[in-house]
Amino acid sequence: MRDIILSNCEKSFIQKIISQGHRLDGRNFNDSRNLEISFGSDFGSCITTLGETKVLAQVTCEVVQPKQIRPNEGILYLNVEISPMAAPQFEANRQTDLTVYLNRLLEKCFKDSKCIDLEALCIVVEEKVWSLRVDVKVLNHDGNLVECASIATLASLAHFKRPDVTRSGENVTIHTLAERDPIPTVLYHYPVCVSFAIFNNDMLISDPNFIEESVCISSTDESNSGGVLVVGMNQYREICLLDLTGAAVYNSKIVHKAVQNAAERSKTVVELVKRVIIDDDNKRQKRVKINFSDIITDSHIQSLNRKDLSICLKNYHVDDAVADNDVKMDEDDVEPEPSKYDVIPSLPHTAELKSNTGTTSWIEISSESEEEK
């Protein structure tokens, strides 16, 4: 992973506007970016969009032999990948510290909290169990990858359905989707990782973008110490994860406020995930074709037409700009002196075709030197 270089101007500007109660994108401190969840044609395929951050999660399953210490439980495996498509500082086929960090947080949030019923994944004790693999791939990195990846993982697990299995003696039969309806994954609770950026050890910002995360972590001044606080919480207000990156937090009120905001945020996200899954089930029952092409709109194809690119300036009026242009035009109305190289007034043409009633002739153009000769 290549180093990300931030100038002192960027750091001082972000710290100054945040100390004044503003953010770069115009949000309040407690506001989060727009969250969208879209499912693919297969069960367990999900794309989560948080602002400009996009993460793809895909759940697959296979029959494997269980672990010796837990012979009656299935296996859950999480894998995070970040390619150069997400951001130019990442390198292909190489694990970075951010990849290991995301993988570790997701394992703590989903595996250590025991949100999945692993015993329901058992087929034959000590012989065959289901192994669920969640592949999380970052499509675009614009900050707060932890929250976006956790929502994508949660939505894909809740949406995934494994094939039904029957056992007759020693024979185990795995039925296709055409033979029997698939079985959904059992989740005891829905954990969500919520990220906060801490500035000056007393300002808490929800859903930080890329530059806000970079500034709060890279700040070396003790007076401007900050970091990124990740709170994992489910819909029952139970803390599943607490992680801090950066400087230490000396104010206990900041942590208490972050936990309260994370409880409200997790409840909203879980309700959205459940509602989107119900809508997807209704569409599949009505035989509606579902794929990722529905999320590609004209605004994505023609990226220059986005509203984010329109800049509104204060104390700016169109009439003033028109008046300035008129003054400039009046000054530029002075006709230039004719040059000897201006052969024909109708530039950029160098020759004209003159049509007569009978024949058509060309007007040849010669330089002054030839005329003198």
Summary of the structure (lengths in Angstrom):
residues: 373
radius of gyration: 31.1
end to end distance: 71.9
largest distance: 112.6
contacts: 1035
relative contact order: 0.12
helix: 34%
strand: 25%
